Amino acid sequence: MRVLDDRYSRDWGRLNLALRFLMHEARTRTICMWTGLTQDRIRSLYRDYMNGAGNRIPRHRGKSPQTVAFFTRSLRIQQETAVLASLLCLNGVVPTPIAGDPGRLSPGLARGALLCEAFEAFRSYVPSAQISFEHTVFLTTVLVRGDQLRLDTCKTCGSLVVVERFPIRDPQCLHCASAPRARR
């Protein structure tokens, strides 16, 4: 009976994580990748638990975000990205520049739960954030790969910043970058 208990607890964890992802309006393919559930099972979960009378949560169709330029589009989004990246690091979803070894960080139940916790904390700190859950998943993937964006520290104050892989200038947070302009 012990083997069955482990299987049911693993399935229970998958279903709970899928429901959390659905609450954050994640796309079906994203939920499949992080939980291991089939597309049919996710659609059935949505139909049974999320499509009720007062629980209407929108479902997004199409491809997930895939453009890194979104995170550098405006000063506001750059600030949101820095806050989100800090929370992803603090929760252990993304390794800090010192921790290394991104190979072991593939999507899974434990990391998916940490990802949800980081996103929920981010939404509580920045309630009107423009970064969606799907953008958070994409940012996590990009930061773990490190091929387009990476984590660095501000050359002036040492705070965490998200920069392009090969930046033109020394990395600076938005506060330090705008400080010389304010003095003029």
Secondary structure, 3 states (H helix, E strand, C coil): CHHHHHHHHHHHHHHHHHHHHHHCCCCHHHHHHHHCCCHHHHHHHHHHHHCCCCCCCCCCCCCCCCCHHHHHCCHHHHHHHHHHHHHHHHCCCCCCCCCCCHHHCCCCHHHHHHHHHHHHHHHHHCCCCCCCHHHHHHHHHHHHHCCCEEEEECCCCCCEEEEECCCCCCCCCHHHHHHHHHHC
